[in-house]
Amino acid sequence: MDAGGVSMNFAASSSSASNAYSRFPLQEHHHFLPRKSSKENLDRFIPNRSAMDMDYAHYMLTEGRKLGKENPLGGQAGVCSPSKEAYRKQLAEALNLNRTRILAFKNKPPERMDMIHQALSYSSSSSPLRQPKPTKPRRCIPQSSERTLDAPDIVDDFYLNLVDWGSANVLAIALGSTVYLWDATDGSTSELVTVDDDEMGPVTSVSWAPDGRHIAIGLNNSHVQLWDSASNRQLRTLKGGHTSRVGSLAWNNHILTTGGMDGRIINNDVRIRSHVVDTYRGHHQEICGLKWSPSGQQLASGGNDNLVHIWDRSTASTNSPSRWLHRLEEHTSAVKALAWCPFQGNLLASGGGGGDRSIKFWNTHTGACLNSVDTGSQVCALLWNKNERELLSSHGFTQNQLTLWKYPSMVKMAELTGHTSRVLYMAQSPDGCTVATAAGDETLRFWNVFGVPEVAAKAAPKSTHEPFSHVNRIR
């Protein structure tokens, strides 16, 4: 059992409400940071003293200047015959004394290195014999969050899933017994629903349907509610599938998969009255992670029993519990973080809790573990970059950081800090560029970790099927 799990105790949230100032949900979190002074790029050149005639310099600084300073023109010493003046000029030319500069550069100052590289690249590109490979500009990864919002009363529980970002660019977050919607296009916030805390609450999971309009809400009393966010109307409640709280949700077109503390995984067809169509049994403790593959054929599940299961959609049965395709037992702590690779359909990444601290990669066709990396801290969530071969992980004690990894070398590209408590929840924007993180420090932060939309626009979004497009109403 993962040491990171926390029971439902809201004493901390009630004490936070008694602070000197009150905080409202999803408002700007104000903090002041000292402005860093920028370093100027200055060049300096030291003269080459081997180009100097030190004897001549000494003469010009001492004896050579006495004629002009001590014997001014018009004085007796300044009178000389024309023949002597002509002789003096010839002697000066012969001895190279007609110099006016004492300090001299031997050569021109060296050019700046970037100018040399630019000239070399230009000459190489203009050569018909050798064409260099175009160098890809290095992406700048901001080290601080772009935006920080207050998230008071968010439940600090490793096993829950309380943040999701829908395809309509609206982020849903559960704070206590209330689900709020934050519109990323204009920054507006609205309240979707507040459930009764005694009978149903708190909210234990949220998940947007592929259409970005309908949302599923898992509750502490084992029920799941379906809501229409456009009309702010509840469509139905799914009951009878679970016997305890529902902490994990995953959509596959019109199928909503739910995972509960009872260890059950249930496929619900939201279009029909008898919604339970498949049941997966294999976990012995709470389900804390559920993810469908991009093809919709395989389901990955992670539990508090340290297990990862791969389920095949084609072998599911309504008559009897379905058996797993692969049972992966290499983790030594609870597995909540699951992420399917967007560029390789059979590649799954999983992350272990505080007693494991590793990220593992699996071939879901064969069940083989391809690689394992020790991260040094609890792995709370995983997200793939949709446009590059990169993986982002969020962590708990001790640094509460985000780590960006280059795949498959798993070299650390960046470590982003800012949260003061474990980063339990992560969600990705529809364009794949921005990541939202929520932590036990009651803040919601936004990071431009995967680039800017202009660069990422080359990846065309996949068309999604709306789960409610073929029905007029849900019974």
Buried (B, 14 or more C-beta within 10 A) or exposed (E): EBBBBBEEEBEEBEEBEEEEEEBEBBEEBEEEEEEEEEEEEEEEEEEEEEEBBEEBBEBBEEEEEEEEEEEEEEEEEEEEEEEEEEEEEEEEEEEEBEEEEBEEEEEEEEEEEEEEEEEEEEEEEEEEEEEEEEEEEEBEBEEEBEBBBBBBBBBBBBBBBBBBBBBBBBBBBBBBBBBBBBEBEEEEBEEBBBBEBEEBBBBBBBBBBBBBBBBBBBBBBBBBBBBBBEEEEEBBEBEEBBEBBBBBBBBBBBBBBBBBBBBBBBBBBBBEEEBBBBBBBBBEBBBBBBBBBBEEBBBBBBBBBBBBBBBBBEEBEEEEEBBBBBEBEBBEBBBBBBBBBBBBBBBBBBBBBBBBBBBBBBBBEEBEEEBBBEBEBBBBBBBBBBBBBBBBBBBBEEBBBBBBBBBEEBEEBBEBEBBEBBBBBBBBBBBBBBBBBBBBBBBBBBBBBBBEEEBBBEBEEEEEEBBBEEEEEBE
